[in-house]
Amino acid sequence: MKKKTIILIIVALLAIIGALCTLTLLNSRTANPEPVRLYLPEGTTVDALCDSLTNNLPPCGRNPQIQIFHRLMDYAAGGRIRPGSYVIEPHMKNLDLVRKLRNGQQDPVRLTIGKFRLPQDLNNYLNTKLMHNDFNITLDSFHLILPDTYEVYWTITPEQFMQRMKREYDTFWKNKTTIVNDSLSLFAFRFSLHDIVVLASIVEEETNNKSEKPLIASVYINRMEKGLPLQADPTVKYAVGDFTLRRILNKHLQTDNPFNTYMHTGLPPAPICLPSKETIRAVVFAPRTNYLYFCASDKLDGTHRFAATLAEHNRNAAAYHAALNRQGIKR
């Protein structure tokens, strides 16, 4: 009996020591002085998690207590780690980290969507930034994407992403700074929202000059109202597939493509890039002008010269091409 009692006492002491070690581990903190982000894909095991901790938190990896952390996670998560992107805050309590990983409390990632020209370029970007790599945004849905910085979970699916983009799109068009019935340009009502985004994409590609965007929009709206082809150079670049062109030559104008607005009247079938919200508003609130033409200024400073008559436009265009010739710009 005495021997059994001693054994029971030893076992009890070991249990207490183990509990104290566990408690000490749970109350201890990670050694990282800066936030560390972990990316844990579907199927990540506790072993893989601990390897990731070892790689990202070297002091922790050298600590034999990582083995205890392994057992805690194995017990807490049942051997299954929820996929996601998690931020380990500086000097975070191990207990908080265990809870975070066990409960799948992800930290959102930031997606900055800019002026993508092709749906596939956006798909490639999303495939590299998010867990899923099967994004397949098409020309039919491209106009729903508004350039901005978004916070999403790394595990967001393509379907969930498009649902989020549609909500952002709907919210944008309900915003009073986008649509105000009393001040909305009357001719904008003749276009669908899709049309406005397509037109804005052309304006976006025409200039980076914010003050000129409403004027350029007014030219295209005036041309559409008169049944004139848009004859927008950026659509030719899109049709040709060369966005670096600085000179549009006659051979480029002959490219038979539905995006070529020299050959086809009306708007292209889809945006030629993702226009900014600011540019979309420039189209919606474009001023009434009598301009039917514009071309790049002979100053070659990114500004444009506007004209109401073809004769005036031809003079402006001749001055621009002469400036290109002086600079030796052939294409």
C-alpha positions as CSV (number, residue, x, y, z in Angstrom):
1,M,0.0,0.0,0.0
2,K,2.8,2.3,0.9
3,K,4.4,1.7,-2.5
4,K,1.1,2.4,-4.3
5,T,0.6,5.6,-2.4
6,I,4.1,6.8,-3.4
7,I,3.3,6.0,-7.0
8,L,0.0,7.8,-6.8
9,I,1.7,10.8,-5.3
10,I,4.4,10.8,-8.0
11,V,1.8,10.6,-10.7
12,A,-0.2,13.4,-9.1
13,L,3.0,15.5,-8.8
14,L,3.8,14.9,-12.5
15,A,0.3,15.8,-13.4
16,I,0.5,19.0,-11.4
17,I,3.9,19.8,-12.9
18,G,2.5,19.1,-16.4
19,A,-0.5,21.4,-15.7
20,L,1.8,24.1,-14.4
21,C,4.0,23.8,-17.5
22,T,1.0,24.0,-19.7
23,L,-0.3,27.0,-17.8
24,T,3.1,28.6,-18.1
25,L,3.1,28.0,-21.8
26,L,-0.4,29.3,-22.3
27,N,0.4,32.5,-20.4
28,S,3.8,33.0,-22.1
29,R,4.0,35.2,-25.1
30,T,5.4,34.8,-28.6
31,A,8.8,36.5,-29.3
32,N,7.9,38.4,-32.5
33,P,8.4,42.2,-32.1
34,E,6.3,42.8,-35.2
35,P,3.1,41.3,-36.5
36,V,3.6,38.0,-38.4
37,R,1.0,36.7,-40.9
38,L,0.5,33.0,-41.4
39,Y,-1.2,31.6,-44.5
40,L,-2.7,28.2,-43.7
41,P,-4.3,26.5,-46.7
42,E,-7.0,23.8,-46.7
43,G,-5.7,20.6,-45.2
44,T,-3.0,22.2,-43.0
45,T,-2.1,19.8,-40.2
46,V,-0.9,20.6,-36.7
47,D,2.6,19.4,-37.8
48,A,2.5,21.8,-40.7
49,L,1.3,24.6,-38.4
50,C,4.1,24.1,-36.0
51,D,6.6,24.0,-38.8
52,S,5.2,27.4,-40.0
53,L,5.5,28.8,-36.5
54,T,9.1,27.5,-36.3
55,N,9.9,29.2,-39.6
56,N,8.2,32.5,-38.8
57,L,9.0,32.7,-35.1
58,P,12.6,31.4,-34.9
59,P,12.9,31.9,-31.1
60,C,9.7,29.8,-30.6
61,G,11.1,27.1,-32.9
62,R,14.2,26.8,-30.7
63,N,12.0,26.5,-27.6
64,P,11.3,22.8,-26.6
65,Q,7.9,24.1,-25.5
66,I,6.8,24.1,-29.2
67,Q,6.2,20.4,-28.6
68,I,3.8,21.2,-25.8
69,F,2.1,23.8,-28.1
70,H,1.8,21.1,-30.7
71,R,0.0,18.9,-28.2
72,L,-2.3,21.7,-27.2
73,M,-3.3,22.5,-30.7
74,D,-3.7,18.9,-31.5
75,Y,-6.1,18.6,-28.6
76,A,-7.8,22.0,-29.1
77,A,-8.3,21.6,-32.8
78,G,-8.8,17.8,-33.0
79,G,-5.9,17.6,-35.4
80,R,-7.7,19.8,-37.9
81,I,-6.6,23.4,-38.6
82,R,-9.1,25.8,-40.1
83,P,-7.7,27.3,-43.3
84,G,-7.2,31.0,-43.3
85,S,-4.8,33.9,-42.9
86,Y,-3.9,34.7,-39.3
87,V,-1.9,37.5,-37.8
88,I,0.2,36.8,-34.8
89,E,0.4,40.0,-32.9
90,P,3.6,41.1,-31.3
91,H,4.2,39.2,-28.0
92,M,0.8,37.5,-28.3
93,K,-0.2,35.2,-25.5
94,N,0.0,31.6,-26.6
95,L,-3.5,31.0,-25.1
96,D,-4.9,33.7,-27.4
97,L,-3.1,32.2,-30.4
98,V,-4.4,28.7,-29.6
99,R,-7.9,30.1,-29.4
100,K,-7.6,32.1,-32.6
101,L,-6.3,29.2,-34.6
102,R,-8.8,26.7,-33.1
103,N,-11.8,29.0,-33.8
104,G,-10.7,30.0,-37.2
105,Q,-10.6,33.7,-36.3
106,Q,-9.1,35.0,-39.5
107,D,-7.6,38.4,-40.1
108,P,-8.7,40.0,-43.4
109,V,-6.2,40.7,-46.2
110,R,-6.1,43.9,-48.2
111,L,-6.8,43.7,-52.0
112,T,-5.9,46.7,-54.0
113,I,-7.7,46.5,-57.3
114,G,-6.5,49.1,-59.8
115,K,-7.0,49.8,-63.5
116,F,-6.8,46.3,-64.9
117,R,-7.4,46.2,-68.6
118,L,-8.3,42.5,-69.1
119,P,-10.3,40.2,-67.0
120,Q,-7.5,37.6,-67.1
121,D,-5.1,40.1,-65.6
122,L,-7.5,40.6,-62.7
123,N,-8.0,36.8,-62.4
124,N,-4.2,36.3,-62.3
125,Y,-3.9,38.9,-59.5
126,L,-6.7,37.4,-57.4
127,N,-5.3,33.9,-57.9
128,T,-2.0,34.9,-56.4
129,K,-3.4,37.0,-53.6
130,L,-6.1,34.6,-52.3
131,M,-6.3,30.9,-51.3
132,H,-8.4,29.8,-54.3
133,N,-6.8,29.9,-57.7
134,D,-9.8,29.4,-59.9
135,F,-11.1,33.0,-60.3
136,N,-12.7,33.3,-63.7
137,I,-14.1,36.8,-64.1
138,T,-15.3,37.3,-67.7
139,L,-16.1,40.3,-69.9
140,D,-19.8,39.9,-68.9
141,S,-19.1,40.6,-65.2
142,F,-16.0,42.8,-65.6
143,H,-18.0,46.1,-65.3
144,L,-19.1,45.1,-61.8
145,I,-15.6,45.5,-60.4
146,L,-14.8,48.9,-58.9
147,P,-11.2,49.8,-58.3
148,D,-10.6,50.3,-54.6
149,T,-8.9,48.7,-51.7
150,Y,-11.0,46.0,-50.1
151,E,-10.6,43.9,-47.0
152,V,-11.6,40.3,-47.5
153,Y,-10.8,36.9,-46.0
154,W,-8.0,35.0,-47.7
155,T,-10.3,32.0,-48.0
156,I,-13.0,33.9,-50.0
157,T,-14.3,31.9,-52.9
158,P,-14.8,33.2,-56.4
159,E,-18.6,33.2,-55.9
160,Q,-18.3,35.0,-52.6
161,F,-15.9,37.6,-54.2
162,M,-18.3,38.4,-57.0
163,Q,-21.2,38.7,-54.5
164,R,-19.1,41.2,-52.5
165,M,-18.2,43.1,-55.7
166,K,-21.9,43.3,-56.7
167,R,-22.8,44.7,-53.3
168,E,-20.1,47.3,-53.6
169,Y,-21.3,48.1,-57.1
170,D,-24.9,48.5,-55.9
171,T,-23.9,50.6,-53.0
172,F,-21.8,52.9,-55.2
173,W,-24.8,53.6,-57.5
174,K,-27.0,54.3,-54.5
175,N,-24.5,56.8,-53.1
176,K,-25.7,60.4,-53.2
177,T,-22.3,61.5,-54.5
178,T,-22.8,59.3,-57.5
179,I,-26.5,59.7,-58.3
180,V,-28.3,62.9,-57.3
181,N,-31.5,63.2,-59.3
182,D,-31.6,67.0,-59.3
183,S,-28.0,67.4,-60.6
184,L,-27.5,64.2,-62.7
185,S,-26.8,65.1,-66.3
186,L,-29.9,64.5,-68.3
187,F,-28.2,62.6,-71.1
188,A,-26.8,60.1,-68.6
189,F,-30.3,58.7,-68.2
190,R,-30.1,57.4,-71.7
191,F,-27.3,55.0,-70.8
192,S,-27.5,51.9,-68.7
193,L,-25.1,51.6,-65.8
194,H,-23.1,49.2,-67.9
195,D,-22.8,51.7,-70.7
196,I,-21.7,54.4,-68.2
197,V,-18.9,52.2,-66.9
198,V,-17.8,51.3,-70.5
199,L,-17.7,54.9,-71.5
200,A,-15.8,55.8,-68.3
201,S,-13.2,53.1,-69.1
202,I,-12.5,54.9,-72.4
203,V,-12.2,58.2,-70.5
204,E,-9.9,56.5,-68.0
205,E,-7.6,55.4,-70.7
206,E,-7.6,58.8,-72.5
207,T,-6.1,60.9,-69.6
208,N,-4.8,61.1,-66.1
209,N,-5.7,64.7,-65.9
210,K,-8.7,64.9,-63.5
211,S,-9.9,68.3,-64.7
212,E,-10.2,67.1,-68.3
213,K,-12.1,63.9,-67.7
214,P,-15.6,65.5,-67.6
215,L,-14.8,67.4,-70.9
216,I,-13.6,64.2,-72.6
217,A,-16.8,62.5,-71.4
218,S,-18.8,65.3,-72.9
219,V,-17.2,64.9,-76.3
220,Y,-18.1,61.2,-76.5
221,I,-21.6,61.8,-75.2
222,N,-22.1,64.5,-77.9
223,R,-20.8,62.2,-80.6
224,M,-23.1,59.4,-79.5
225,E,-26.1,61.7,-79.4
226,K,-25.4,62.7,-83.0
227,G,-24.8,59.1,-84.1
228,L,-21.1,59.6,-84.8
229,P,-18.6,56.9,-84.1
230,L,-16.6,57.5,-81.0
231,Q,-13.2,57.1,-82.8
232,A,-11.5,56.6,-79.5
233,D,-7.8,55.8,-79.8
234,P,-7.7,53.7,-76.6
235,T,-10.2,51.3,-78.1
236,V,-7.9,50.8,-81.1
237,K,-5.0,49.9,-78.8
238,Y,-7.3,47.5,-77.0
239,A,-8.4,45.9,-80.3
240,V,-4.8,45.7,-81.5
241,G,-3.7,44.3,-78.2
242,D,-0.8,46.8,-77.8
243,F,-1.3,49.3,-75.0
244,T,2.1,50.9,-75.5
245,L,1.2,52.6,-78.8
246,R,1.7,56.4,-78.9
247,R,0.9,56.8,-82.6
248,I,-2.3,55.3,-84.0
249,L,-1.6,54.6,-87.7
250,N,-4.0,53.7,-90.5
251,K,-3.1,50.0,-90.3
252,H,-4.3,50.1,-86.6
253,L,-7.6,51.7,-87.6
254,Q,-8.3,48.8,-89.9
255,T,-8.3,46.2,-87.1
256,D,-11.7,44.5,-87.4
257,N,-12.6,44.0,-83.8
258,P,-15.8,44.9,-81.9
259,F,-13.8,47.1,-79.6
260,N,-12.5,49.3,-82.4
261,T,-14.7,52.4,-82.3
262,Y,-13.3,53.6,-85.6
263,M,-14.9,50.7,-87.4
264,H,-17.9,50.1,-85.2
265,T,-20.4,52.8,-84.1
266,G,-21.4,53.0,-80.5
267,L,-19.8,51.7,-77.3
268,P,-17.5,48.7,-77.1
269,P,-19.2,45.5,-75.7
270,A,-17.3,45.8,-72.4
271,P,-15.0,48.1,-70.5
272,I,-11.5,48.4,-71.9
273,C,-10.2,48.8,-68.3
274,L,-11.6,49.2,-64.8
275,P,-12.4,52.9,-64.5
276,S,-12.0,54.6,-61.1
277,K,-15.1,55.8,-59.2
278,E,-14.0,59.4,-59.9
279,T,-14.0,58.8,-63.7
280,I,-17.4,57.1,-63.6
281,R,-18.7,60.3,-61.8
282,A,-17.0,62.4,-64.4
283,V,-19.2,60.7,-67.0
284,V,-22.3,60.9,-65.0
285,F,-21.9,64.6,-64.3
286,A,-20.3,65.5,-67.6
287,P,-21.0,69.2,-68.5
288,R,-22.9,70.3,-71.6
289,T,-20.5,71.4,-74.2
290,N,-20.5,71.7,-78.0
291,Y,-17.2,69.8,-78.3
292,L,-17.1,66.9,-80.9
293,Y,-13.4,66.4,-81.1
294,F,-10.3,66.4,-79.0
295,C,-6.7,65.4,-79.4
296,A,-3.5,65.4,-77.4
297,S,-1.9,68.8,-77.0
298,D,1.3,69.5,-79.1
299,K,2.9,70.3,-75.7
300,L,3.0,66.6,-75.1
301,D,2.3,67.2,-71.5
302,G,-0.7,64.8,-71.2
303,T,-3.3,67.6,-71.8
304,H,-5.7,67.9,-74.7
305,R,-7.1,70.5,-77.1
306,F,-10.9,70.4,-77.6
307,A,-12.8,71.5,-80.8
308,A,-16.3,72.0,-81.9
309,T,-15.5,71.8,-85.6
310,L,-13.6,69.4,-87.8
311,A,-11.4,72.2,-89.2
312,E,-10.3,73.3,-85.8
313,H,-9.7,69.7,-84.8
314,N,-7.5,69.1,-87.9
315,R,-5.4,72.0,-87.0
316,N,-4.9,70.7,-83.5
317,A,-4.2,67.2,-84.8
318,A,-1.6,68.5,-87.2
319,A,0.2,70.4,-84.5
320,Y,0.2,67.2,-82.3
321,H,1.7,65.0,-85.1
322,A,4.3,67.6,-85.9
323,A,5.3,67.6,-82.2
324,L,5.6,63.8,-82.4
325,N,7.8,64.0,-85.5
326,R,10.1,66.5,-83.8
327,Q,10.5,64.1,-80.9
328,G,11.1,61.2,-83.3
329,I,8.2,59.2,-82.0
330,K,7.2,56.7,-84.6
331,R,4.8,54.4,-82.8
